[in-house]
Amino acid sequence: LNNNLRKYKLLEISSTILLAWSIYQLFIFRNLFIGDSEIHLIFAKNFINGYFLEFNPGTKSGGESSFLYFIIISFLYKLFGIYSAYGMKIISILSACWICFQIFEINPSNNFFRKIIGAGLIACSASFTFQATSGMENIFFCATLLFFISPELKSNLSLQNKNVLIKSIGLFLLRPEGILYPFF
């Protein structure tokens, strides 16, 4: 009994530390807004102003690699203007939370704290929190992909997925590599 109490106490302490570290990293990266996020915002602004898929108004461009995210950001830009950058960050942070929840759910352990540690290990990675606060489409894509493949992961990778073609097209519109979804 005493050994089990120590083991659970250690799991509880580890879970708390991972959660605290993840929140601390989110705080560190809170002002991060870079790269593709800015590109999506410019494409959205130009689209709202009548320049579809034009980074520089008047010049068609193939620089938009995430068409579905571009449409989402355009909708945000129409509603909130330049403040849609905050909406992009919210999408990224919510996507990161969704990934952590999915990892928690997929974990086959019956122990709550082990499941928390599994999700916490991804959440406390600096690259994960960096992506979670950047406003880019990458973390949104990962959350969507994990949502699509989680039924297979929960069922020991037996293909129970329906509508693979529709999901592949949707993932492709989020990120070009999404077309590889059926091969998972």
For each residue, the residues with C-beta under 8 A, 3 or more apart:
1: 4 5
2: 5 6
3: 6 7
4: 1 7 8
5: 1 2 8 9
6: 2 3 9 10
7: 3 4 10 11
8: 4 5 11 12 113
9: 5 6 12 13
10: 6 7 13 14
11: 7 8 14 15 111 113 114 116 117
12: 8 9 15 16 113
13: 9 10 16 17
14: 10 11 17 18 113 117 120
15: 11 12 18 19 113 116 117 120
16: 12 13 19 20
17: 13 14 20 21
18: 14 15 21 22 116 117 120 121 123 124
19: 15 16 22 23 116 120 123
20: 16 17 23 24
21: 17 18 24 25 124
22: 18 19 25 26 120 123 124 129
23: 19 20 26 27
24: 20 21 27 28
25: 21 22 28 29 124 126 129 130
26: 22 23 29 30 93 129 132 133
27: 23 24 30
28: 24 25 129
29: 25 26 32 129 130 132 133 134
30: 26 27 133
31:
32: 29 130 133 134 135
33: 37 38 85 88 89 134 135
34: 37 38 134 136
35: 38 39 134 136
36: 39 40 65 66 134 136 137 138
37: 33 34 40 41 85 88 134 135 136
38: 33 34 35 41 42
39: 35 36 42 43 55 63 64
40: 36 37 43 44 64 66 69 70 73 88 135 136 137
41: 37 38 44 45 73 77 82 84 85 88
42: 38 39 45 46 55
43: 39 40 46 47 53 54 55 63 64 70 73 74
44: 40 41 47 48 70 73 74 76 77 84
45: 41 42 48 49 77 82
46: 42 43 49 50 51 52 54 55 57
47: 43 44 50 51 52 53 54 70 74 77
48: 44 45 74 77 78
49: 45 46 57
50: 46 47
51: 46 47 54 57 58
52: 46 47
53: 43 47 60 61 62 64
54: 43 46 47 51 57 58 59 60 61
55: 39 42 43 46 59 61 63 64
56: 59 61
57: 46 49 51 54
58: 51 54
59: 54 55 56
60: 53 54
61: 53 54 55 56 64
62: 53
63: 39 43 55
64: 39 40 43 53 55 61 67 70
65: 36 175 176
66: 36 40 69 70 137 141 173 174 175
67: 64 70 71 173
68: 71 72 170 173 174
69: 40 66 72 73 137 140 141 174
70: 40 43 44 47 64 66 67 73 74
71: 67 68 74 75
72: 68 69 75 76 91
73: 40 41 43 44 69 70 76 77 84 87 88
74: 43 44 47 48 70 71 77 78
75: 71 72 78 79
76: 44 72 73 79 80 84 87 88
77: 41 44 45 47 48 73 74 80 81 82 84
78: 48 74 75
79: 75 76 84
80: 76 77 83 84 86 87
81: 77 84
82: 41 45 77 85
83: 80 86 87
84: 41 44 73 76 77 79 80 81 87 88
85: 33 37 41 82 88 89 135
86: 80 83 89 90
87: 73 76 80 83 84 90 91
88: 33 37 40 41 73 76 84 85 91 92 135 136
89: 33 85 86 92 93 133 134 135
90: 86 87 93 94
91: 72 87 88 94 95 135 140
92: 88 89 95 96 131 132 133 134 135 136 139 140
93: 26 89 90 96 97 132 133
94: 90 91 97 98
95: 91 92 98 99 132 139 140 142 143 144
96: 92 93 99 100 123 128 129 131 132 139 143
97: 93 94 100 101
98: 94 95 101 102 143 146 147
99: 95 96 102 103 122 139 142 143 146
100: 96 97 103 104 119 120 122 123
101: 97 98 104 105 119
102: 98 99 105 106 143 146 147 150
103: 99 100 106 107 118 119 122 146
104: 100 101 107 115 116 118 119
105: 101 102 150 154
106: 102 103 150 153 154
107: 103 104 114 115 118 119
108:
109: 114 115 118
110:
111: 11 114 115
112: 115 116
113: 8 11 12 14 15 116 117
114: 11 107 109 111 117 118
115: 104 107 109 111 112 118 119
116: 11 15 18 19 104 112 113 119 120
117: 11 14 15 18 113 114 120 121
118: 103 104 107 109 114 115 121 122
119: 100 101 103 104 107 115 116 122 123
120: 14 15 18 19 22 100 116 117 123 124
121: 18 117 118 124 125
122: 99 100 103 118 119 125 128
123: 18 19 22 96 100 119 120 128 129
124: 18 21 22 25 120 121 128 129
125: 121 122 128 129
126: 25 129 130
127: 130 131
128: 96 122 123 124 125 131 132 139
129: 22 25 26 28 29 96 123 124 125 126 132 133
130: 25 29 32 126 127 133 134
131: 92 96 127 128 134 136 138 139 142
132: 26 29 92 93 95 96 128 129 139
133: 26 29 30 32 89 92 93 129 130
134: 29 32 33 34 35 36 37 89 92 130 131 138 139
135: 32 33 37 40 85 88 89 91 92
136: 34 35 36 37 40 88 92 131 139
137: 36 40 66 69 140 141 174 175
138: 36 131 134 141 142 175
139: 92 95 96 99 128 131 132 134 136 142 143
140: 69 91 92 95 137 143 144 174
141: 66 69 137 138 144 145 171 174 175 178
142: 95 99 131 138 139 145 146
143: 95 96 98 99 102 139 140 146 147
144: 95 140 141 147 148 170 171 174
145: 141 142 148 149 171 178 181
146: 98 99 102 103 142 143 149 150
147: 98 102 143 144 150
148: 144 145 161 167 171 181
149: 145 146 152 153 161 181 184
150: 102 105 106 146 147 153 154
151: 154 155 160 161
152: 149 155 157 158 159 160 161 184
153: 106 149 150 157
154: 105 106 150 151
155: 151 152 158 160
156:
157: 152 153
158: 152 155
159: 152
160: 151 152 155
161: 148 149 151 152 164 167
162:
163: 166 167
164: 161 167 168 181 182
165: 168 169 182
166: 163 169 170
167: 148 161 163 164 170 171 181
168: 164 165 171 172 178 179 181 182
169: 165 166 172 173
170: 68 144 166 167 173 174 178
171: 141 144 145 148 167 168 174 175 178 179 181
172: 168 169 175 176 178 179
173: 66 67 68 169 170 178
174: 66 68 69 137 140 141 144 170 171 178
175: 65 66 137 138 141 171 172 178
176: 65 172 179
177: 180
178: 141 145 168 170 171 172 173 174 175 181
179: 168 171 172 176
180: 177 183 184
181: 145 148 149 164 167 168 171 178 184
182: 164 165 168
183: 180
184: 149 152 180 181
